[in-house]
Amino acid sequence: MVDPTAVHAPTIDATVDPADGTSRRTKRVTPLIAPVPFKNSQIGWGGVLMVGLIHHFDVDTTVKPSTGAVMGFASENGSWGVMALEVARFQSDAWRVRGMVGYMDLRYDFFGIGIDAGEEGRSVPLEQTFFPAGLAVLRRVAGPLYLGASIFRGETTVELRESLGPGLPPVPNQARAVLLAPGVQGEFDTRDNDYWPVRGSLAELKARFFSTTSGSSGSFQRYTLSWSWYNGLRGRELVLATNVNACVAPGDAPFYGLCTLGFGRYNMRGYTQGRYRDHVGNVVQAELRGHRARFGAVVFGGFGQVAEKAGDIFESVLLPAGGAGVRYQLTQKYPMHMRLDYAWGRDGGLLYFSVGEAF
């Protein structure tokens, strides 16, 4: 499920040049135009065109800047979408405000719910339109700790793309729904850089309380906890990054509101998005990152689990994954990377092509 209040556009450390650690002056506004290819395990090859601005609301440009962007994407299987977002910082990063609105028409395969459905590997072709809008406001309360509230509204339709054969998962009863979800969230952010962190960590806790104003689903909640931390083993050239995630979606959650392996901001590579989903999920992963000049390479591994109830998660089937990839730094000044990864899971291997690190 898309969580627009979780938007984290890449930001830039305005006080330190990531190439050599020296201080530098920063422009108030920097335009961005980026055509970016991607490879997605559900919708295939595609491209994103992003037009944006890195900018400052404060006169003091020594703090991390704000980022606004408008982007559109299209893929080889007919999926497409548009999105506008703003990740804003005010009063020397004392306030963080994030908002987005978008429209997506996605064509993908639905494998069913639960570990058994994922292992069976049979799917039905769905088309889902989604019109999300969200806003989150966070206030720094002590040091790197931020607390705040969010609001989300989404309108979605789900349809079968073609007739079904025997032995396939039942089609979700989600023809149309309008969702409204207030929420609360907290962050603890000590990273030295948002593109290529070498020191520090980022912990995020979010709670969303959904009600359905129309459609067949009822009320449900969604709680997520994520924690990534970074340890430079040799300056900026060799970094160990680790990440843990937990998700719980109790109540009458629709299938697209459940916890899903391989989907979201902290996805685990090696599994088709949405093949394994249920009311509870977790992911543990680590990555060793090497970087010199404008080139880099990584090796990574981890595991994930899904279960119907929280008490069953540690008895659920363990889904391991691992892989390797290469990196290319897109600009000389900022360590934002184009990444090409190949990952293996229990069901085979998958190729990933994107911009920015996995976590």
Secondary structure, 3 states (H helix, E strand, C coil): CCCHHHCCCCCCCCCCCCCCCCCCCCCCEEEEEEEEEEEECCCEEEEEEEEEEEECCCCCCCCCCEEEEEEEEEECCCCEEEEEEEEEEECCCCEEEEEEEEEEEEEEEECCCCHHHHHHCCCEEEEEEEEEEEEEEEEEEECCEEEEEEEEEEEEEEEECCCCCCCCCCCCCCCEEEEEEEEEEEEEECCCCCCCCCEEEEEEEEEEEEEEEECCCCCEEEEEEEEEEEEEEECCCEEEEEEEEEEECCECCCHHHCEECCCCCCCCCCCCCCCCEECEEEEEEEEEEEEECCEEEEEEEEEEEEECCHHHHHHCCCEEEEEEEEEEECCCCCCCEEEEEEEEECCEEEEEEEECCCC
